[in-house]
Amino acid sequence: MAAVLCRLPAMQARCQCGGLSAQIDDGAQAMTVLCHCLDCQRRTGSPFGVMAYFPREAVTFSGPARDYERKTDQGDIYTNGFCPCCGSTVYTLPARYPDMIGIAVGALANPHFPPPDRSVFEQSRHSWVGLSIGMPAHSRGRDT
């Protein structure tokens, strides 16, 4: 995942009911991706999903979680981790990048979180969703 990484202060992501949380270490580097794929649209119930990817060793979980696995376009497994009580997605585990954990930016509930580094799966972006000028955009995954 070669991209611009930014160092962030310690923070906590959590589900709606507070039963599942993820603590992110101080100074952990994040790469944030805005995804318009149909799976992310269905996962979030919105026109896109935004995930901040951190090194696995920088994230600690507490509380019960359930996992849902699906295949990506490339045939890799992508796991969504959610709270079994309220259903909020808190994390993702991309098999293609086993050393990374994706944290749902919405679960961080921080309006000052840095903007995404890139937009992917533009082919299924809703026409009324605008992007920041100059944000790299890819018709499918970042390799397209």
N, C-alpha and C positions, 0 to 999 in steps of 0.2 A: 504494500500500500504506500507507494511513494507519493507524498503530498506534503503540503505545508502543515506543520504541526505547531500548535500553540500551547504554551505552559499555562495551566490554570490553578487557581487556589483549591484547597480541599473543598469538597462539596458532597451533598447527599442527594440521591435520587430516591423517589419512593412512589408507591402506588397510591391510589385515591384513599384507601382505608388506612394506610400506614403499616400494613402487615408485612410487606416486602420492601426492603430498602437496599440500596447499594451505596457504599461509602467510597469516594474517589480520593486517593491520596493527594496531598498538597504537591504542586509542581508537576503532576502527571500531564503528559502531552496528549492532546486530542486532535483527531482529524474528523471533521464533521461533514456528513453527506446528506444532501436533500434528494430523496428518491421518489419518483413518480410512478414506479411500477405498479401494476394492478394488485400485486400481493401486498405491498405497503399500503395502498389505498384501502384494501379490505382490513388489514391489520389495525390501522388507526381509525378507520371510519371517516377519514378526511381525504382530500385530493393528493396528499403526499405524506411521507414519513421523514423525520429528521433524526439521524442517529449520530452520536459522538462516539468515535472508536478510541478506546484507551488500551494500553498494555494490560494484559490479564493480571499481572502482579500488582497493579495500581488500584484494583477494585476488590472490595470485600462485601459480601452479601450477608444479610440477616433476614430471617423470616422464611416461611414456606413459599415455594415456587412450583409452578407447573411448566413443562416445556411442550412446545408444539414444533415439530420438525417438518420442513418442506424442502423440495428440491428447487434450486435456482435454474435459470436458463442454461447455465453451464453444466448442470447436473450435480453441483455440490449441495451439501446439506446446509440449510440455514435454520437455526433454532430461535424461536421467539420464547422468551421467558416472561411469564405473567403471574400475577397474584391469583391464587385459587379462590379467594374470597370476592374481590371486586372486579377481577378480570383485566386490570390495567397491565399493559406491556411495560416492563421496566428495562429489560435487556435483550440483546440478541447475541448469538454465538455463530459467527460465520466460519464454516469448516474450511473455506478457502484461506482464511487467515487465523489459524488456531491460536496465535499468541495475542489476539485482540478480543475485546468484549465491547459490543455496542451498547451504549446507554441511550434510552429514548430522551431526547432533549426536553420534551414536554414533562417528563418525570422529574427533571431537575427544577422545574418551576422557577426559572431565573430569566427574567426578561432582558438581562444584560449579557446573556451567554453569547459568545461570538457567532457571527453568521456562518453558514455552511461554506466549505472550501470549494464545493462543486455540486452540480446538479446532474443526476443520472436518470435514465429511462425517460428522456424528453419525448420519446415517441408516444407516451401515454399521458403527457402533462395536459391538464385541463387548459383550454385556450385562454381563460381569464386569469390564470396564475402567472404573475410577473416575476422576473428574477432581477437580482442586482446587476447593474451594468458591469460587464467584465467578468462575471462569474463563469468559470468553465462549465460548459454544458455538453452532455453526451447523449446521443440518441438511444443507446442502450446502456450497458455498463460503461465504466470509465475507460475500457480498452477500445471503445468504438470511436 
